[in-house]
Amino acid sequence: MSGRLVVCPTPIGNLEDVTLRVLAALREADIVACEDTRRTRVLLDRYGVRAHLVSYHEHNESERAAELVQRMRDGAVVALVSDAGMPLVSDPGYVLVAGCVAAGLAVEVLPGPSAAIAALVASALPADRWRFVGFLPRKRGELVDVFGSPETLVAFESPRRVAASLRTLAALDAERPVAVCRELTKVHEEVVRGTAAELAARYGDEPPRGEVVLVVGPAPEVAGDLGPAVEALRRLVDAGAKPRPAAAVVADLTGVSANALYRALTD
């Protein structure tokens, strides 16, 4: 069989969530490229899978990807896993997949566990249109812009920063619906739903523990032409400011989405 890459999602907490197809792919692969060989070994030992493991993480991604692409050109089958969930989704793997496509190698992606999808469904917030942003930005202006999303927002967040991020959201829209999804599929799984203000207060004194996914309801539509905010942006640009940085400043001051301001200015 010709060399190829098989992208294998792994459990986000409960080892029983691994699929039969993923186990078969791991057994059949010549090489299993994994973010942390120790973490992957726990999963493989649970199911009696013997495999040749190599590390593939953010610090060696470019060099290791080139090596793996060459091995696949020589006929090897490589299985790619991360510590949990789907590789590439806030995890290493993009460089390898892009390298395979550039080299004309087949890339097979297997379905499986995803913290983002599990949290979206558990949140009870609209799932017909949603946006995944990875980890939330730390700069307030960028965070305000993200919270201006007209779709349901799904994001990873450090437990230590949950309260601060929710306070920022509450200052923009205290009644925005939010779900804090913690330790999904694990023993202490918890989904807490409420308004931005309620959950900011809840986690202000005691941060949540474990891995957290935030799901935020869509931002309400802004009526009209954004009025004073757009006029302020236009005056900054007329004075010589670059449009996008100026939009971020006005968004930081007004709470209006920077993207919406930029679009209103350039339309």
Secondary structure as the mmCIF struct_conf table of DSSP 4:
data_model
#
loop_
_struct_conf.conf_type_id
_struct_conf.id
_struct_conf.beg_label_comp_id
_struct_conf.beg_label_asym_id
_struct_conf.beg_label_seq_id
_struct_conf.end_label_comp_id
_struct_conf.end_label_asym_id
_struct_conf.end_label_seq_id
STRN STRN1 ARG A 4 VAL A 7
STRN STRN2 THR A 10 THR A 10
BEND BEND1 ILE A 12 GLY A 13
HELX_RH_3T_P HELX_RH_3T_P1 LEU A 15 ASP A 17
HELX_RH_AL_P HELX_RH_AL_P1 LEU A 20 GLU A 28
BEND BEND2 ASP A 30 ASP A 30
STRN STRN3 ILE A 31 CYS A 34
BEND BEND3 GLU A 35 GLU A 35
HELX_RH_AL_P HELX_RH_AL_P2 THR A 37 ARG A 46
TURN_TY1_P TURN_TY1_P1 TYR A 47 GLY A 48
STRN STRN4 LEU A 53 SER A 55
TURN_TY1_P TURN_TY1_P2 GLU A 58 ASN A 60
HELX_RH_AL_P HELX_RH_AL_P3 GLU A 61 ARG A 73
TURN_TY1_P TURN_TY1_P3 ASP A 74 GLY A 75
STRN STRN5 VAL A 77 VAL A 81
BEND BEND4 ASP A 83 ALA A 84
STRN STRN6 GLY A 85 GLY A 85
BEND BEND5 MET A 86 MET A 86
TURN_TY1_P TURN_TY1_P4 PRO A 87 LEU A 88
BEND BEND6 VAL A 89 PRO A 92
HELX_RH_AL_P HELX_RH_AL_P4 TYR A 94 ALA A 102
TURN_TY1_P TURN_TY1_P5 ALA A 103 GLY A 104
STRN STRN7 ALA A 106 VAL A 109
HELX_RH_AL_P HELX_RH_AL_P5 ALA A 115 SER A 123
TURN_TY1_P TURN_TY1_P6 ALA A 124 ALA A 124
BEND BEND7 LEU A 125 LEU A 125
BEND BEND8 ASP A 128 ARG A 129
STRN STRN8 TRP A 130 PHE A 135
HELX_LH_PP_P HELX_LH_PP_P1 LEU A 136 PRO A 137
BEND BEND9 ARG A 138 LYS A 139
HELX_RH_AL_P HELX_RH_AL_P6 ARG A 140 PHE A 147
TURN_TY1_P TURN_TY1_P7 GLY A 148 GLY A 148
BEND BEND10 PRO A 150 GLU A 151
STRN STRN9 THR A 152 GLU A 157
HELX_RH_3T_P HELX_RH_3T_P2 PRO A 159 ARG A 161
HELX_RH_AL_P HELX_RH_AL_P7 VAL A 162 LEU A 172
TURN_TY1_P TURN_TY1_P8 ALA A 174 GLU A 175
STRN STRN10 PRO A 177 ARG A 182
BEND BEND11 GLU A 183 GLU A 183
TURN_TY1_P TURN_TY1_P9 LEU A 184 THR A 185
BEND BEND12 LYS A 186 LYS A 186
TURN_TY1_P TURN_TY1_P10 VAL A 187 HIS A 188
STRN STRN11 GLU A 190 THR A 195
HELX_RH_AL_P HELX_RH_AL_P8 ALA A 196 ASP A 205
BEND BEND13 GLU A 206 GLU A 206
BEND BEND14 GLY A 210 GLY A 210
STRN STRN12 VAL A 212 VAL A 216
HELX_LH_PP_P HELX_LH_PP_P2 GLY A 217 ALA A 223
TURN_TY1_P TURN_TY1_P11 GLY A 224 ASP A 225
HELX_RH_AL_P HELX_RH_AL_P9 GLY A 227 ASP A 238
TURN_TY1_P TURN_TY1_P12 ALA A 239 GLY A 240
HELX_RH_AL_P HELX_RH_AL_P10 PRO A 243 THR A 254
HELX_RH_AL_P HELX_RH_AL_P11 ALA A 258 THR A 266
#
